[in-house]
Amino acid sequence: QVQLVESGGGSVQAGGSLRLSCAASIKILTFAAMGWYRQAPGKQREVVASISDGGKTTYAVSAEGRFTISRDNTKDTVYLQMNNLEPEDTARYYCTAVRRLTGANYWGQGTQVTVSA
């Protein structure tokens, strides 16, 4: 069974930083892509950043220049470094992964990020 476990969320003041981690229960090289989504109360889940198995990264406009997604294949973990956080970044952040060949999509349980003004 594939599991994605997020960690690193918390409460920070505006301008602060957090690093989220997503640890997979299998080798992440079996995923074609991994990414981070977020969902704020009353809003739809939205993509934040993604990284392909080849290391190509994409970012939402709101994350560009402040967030960095990376992966450590030796630890089977994907990270989201978030700098200069804003209250608008407050949301539950979810890790997701798409399995190569099958296209199966997996989600973690999420980690809460709260940014105060």
C-alpha positions as CSV (number, residue, x, y, z in Angstrom):
1,Q,0.0,0.0,0.0
2,V,1.4,3.4,-1.0
3,Q,1.4,6.0,1.7
4,L,2.5,9.6,1.7
5,V,3.1,11.2,5.0
6,E,3.4,15.0,5.3
7,S,5.1,16.8,8.1
8,G,6.6,20.2,8.9
9,G,3.5,22.3,9.1
10,G,2.9,24.8,11.9
11,S,2.1,28.3,12.9
12,V,4.4,31.2,11.9
13,Q,4.2,34.9,11.5
14,A,4.1,36.7,8.2
15,G,7.5,36.7,6.6
16,G,8.5,33.5,8.3
17,S,9.5,30.2,6.7
18,L,8.5,26.6,6.9
19,R,9.7,23.4,5.2
20,L,7.2,20.7,4.5
21,S,8.3,17.1,4.0
22,C,6.4,14.3,2.2
23,A,7.8,10.8,2.9
24,A,6.7,8.0,0.6
25,S,6.4,4.4,1.6
26,I,7.8,3.3,-1.7
27,K,10.7,4.5,-3.9
28,I,9.7,7.9,-5.3
29,L,11.4,7.1,-8.6
30,T,8.3,4.9,-9.3
31,F,6.3,8.2,-9.5
32,A,6.1,10.1,-12.7
33,A,5.5,13.3,-10.7
34,M,4.9,14.5,-7.2
35,G,3.5,17.7,-5.9
36,W,1.9,19.9,-3.3
37,Y,-1.6,21.2,-3.2
38,R,-3.3,23.3,-0.6
39,Q,-6.8,23.9,0.5
40,A,-8.0,26.8,2.6
41,P,-11.4,26.8,4.5
42,G,-14.2,27.4,2.1
43,K,-11.9,27.2,-1.0
44,Q,-11.1,24.6,-3.6
45,R,-7.9,22.6,-3.4
46,E,-5.3,24.3,-5.6
47,V,-1.9,23.2,-6.9
48,V,1.1,24.9,-5.3
49,A,4.1,23.2,-7.0
50,S,5.1,20.0,-8.7
51,I,8.3,18.1,-9.6
52,S,8.7,15.4,-12.2
53,D,10.8,12.3,-11.9
54,G,13.3,14.2,-14.1
55,G,13.4,17.1,-11.7
56,K,11.4,19.6,-13.7
57,T,9.5,21.9,-11.4
58,T,6.4,24.0,-11.9
59,Y,4.8,26.5,-9.5
60,A,1.6,28.3,-9.1
61,V,1.9,32.1,-9.6
62,S,1.3,32.6,-5.9
63,A,4.2,30.4,-5.0
64,E,6.7,31.5,-7.7
65,G,9.8,33.1,-6.1
66,R,8.8,32.2,-2.6
67,F,8.4,28.4,-2.6
68,T,10.9,25.8,-3.7
69,I,10.0,22.1,-4.3
70,S,12.7,19.5,-4.3
71,R,13.2,15.8,-4.0
72,D,15.7,13.5,-2.3
73,N,15.5,10.2,-4.1
74,T,17.7,8.5,-1.5
75,K,15.3,9.4,1.3
76,D,12.1,9.0,-0.9
77,T,11.0,12.4,0.3
78,V,9.8,15.5,-1.4
79,Y,10.1,18.9,0.2
80,L,8.4,22.3,-0.1
81,Q,10.5,25.1,1.2
82,M,8.2,28.1,1.9
83,N,9.8,31.5,2.5
84,N,8.2,34.9,3.1
85,L,5.0,33.4,4.1
86,E,1.8,35.5,3.9
87,P,-1.5,35.1,5.8
88,E,-3.0,34.1,2.4
89,D,-0.8,30.9,2.5
90,T,-2.8,29.6,5.4
91,A,-4.2,26.3,4.4
92,R,-3.9,22.5,4.7
93,Y,-1.1,21.3,2.5
94,Y,-1.3,18.0,0.8
95,C,1.3,15.9,-0.9
96,T,0.3,14.0,-4.0
97,A,2.0,11.6,-6.4
98,V,1.2,10.0,-9.7
99,R,2.5,6.5,-10.3
100,R,4.4,5.8,-13.4
101,L,2.8,3.3,-15.8
102,T,-0.5,2.9,-13.9
103,G,-1.3,6.6,-13.5
104,A,-2.6,6.0,-10.1
105,N,-2.9,9.1,-8.0
106,Y,-2.1,9.1,-4.3
107,W,-2.6,11.7,-1.5
108,G,-1.4,12.2,1.9
109,Q,-3.5,13.3,4.9
110,G,-2.1,16.9,4.8
111,T,-0.4,19.2,7.2
112,Q,-1.7,22.5,8.5
113,V,0.1,25.8,7.8
114,T,-1.2,28.9,9.6
115,V,0.4,32.3,8.9
116,S,-0.6,35.2,11.2
117,A,-0.3,38.8,10.2
